[in-house]
Structure formats: C-alpha cells, structure tokens
Amino acid sequence: MSVEVGDSAPDFELKDQHGTPVKLSDFRGAKTVVLVFYPLAFSGVCTGELCQIRDELPTLGGDDVQVLAVSVDSVFALRAWAEQEKYQFPLLSDFWPHGGTAQRYGVFDDEKGLAVRGTFIIDAQGVVRWKVVNAIPDARDLDEYRKALAGL
C-alpha cells in the first residue's frame, strides 16, 4: 500500500530519541508536518539530508511546520545521532514492529529491511499535500520542500 497526495495520512505513534511517544495526530489542527523517512542513522547521505534540514528549518515555515524524521533505528542509536549532530526535531524509531510505519506509507524496502527516502508533507487537517520518494542512495532536494510548503 502506498500513501498518495490527497489521502488522509495514516496516524502513528512512535518513540522519539528520548523515548517520548509522538503521535502524528497530535499536530492536527496546529501544524503542517514534514514527514521524512530515511534509511539509517549515521549514514552519509542521511546525515547530509538531516543536517541540511536542521540548518534550514527556519526557512521551511518556522513555527507552523513540524519535521518528523523516521527510521528503523533504535531509540538509543537515534539519541546518540541527535546529540552528535544537534538535531532539535524528533527522530522517530520505527524499530518495532520493524518498519511498520514505513510499510503503511509504502516506503519500506522489504529486501533491505529499511525505509527508502520518502517525504510526505501533511497539512494541519491531516491530508497529504505533497510527496516524493527517492531510492536509497539518492538525496532529496530541500528546495522542493520549500516550494511545496509555500504552495499550501
């Protein structure tokens, strides 16, 4: 199953790098969510992408936009990576059931056991307004996020 533009975003609850549960529906009525699935913490392309998001976050919509980054890594690995890279947005662990949220969004690679690079922009009503899915080695373009957010 794949989530498409115009669909209601499937709700989920995952633990962040501090072990705190985060629900997608907690942002309904309040913020646009940029939901970023990535393969693995500490990998080169993932670090580059998330550092770019960290550095450019104010230009992505400020307080009206919430970034949620999701991988199959454990909470412990995500905490170490967040501390190392100084990420201020939630890194969510899709560890168990292994990749369950990525599977529901249609961005899980069954062969490799991890998410591909899928991004979903979800409006404050919980509707997917933009999506891009890249292969594991292919970084996403942050300018495309800006354009999509500006169009909301």
Phi, psi and omega in degrees: 000142180232139177273132184242163176301133182098343177283154168288132181290128177299132178287155176205162172226119179228156178273140177275185184297348178255002181085008180274129177294137177233127178250136176302318183296343177297340183263354181297136180080357185235315187217153166280139181248131170258105183264114187245112173268137179219156186295298188209141173298153176072357178279156188300306183294319180297316179299315179300314180296311184289328174294323177295318176298314179305313185286331184256004184309316180300331181274358180266006178130000175061225186289347181274355183237134176243123174270132172234118181253132188233132172216172179276004180294158177287160176305321183294317177295318180296322178297314180298318181292316179299318179293318180297316186262357179060042175287132180256353178261160182293132168256116187259137182267114176261038188290317182214132354298137191310110177069019184302319180288317177301321178297316180296332178269356178078025182237025180259131176266103183300323182294317183269342178075032180207171181279147167277182183274089179249136176232135179231127173260121187243123182287175185294346176268359178088018181257135177288120182254344181200149180207145171216140177230122179245156174295161184308315183280353188260111179294151177271161181260113182298332178297329177293324175299313181301314181298316181295318180293323180294332181281355182277000000 
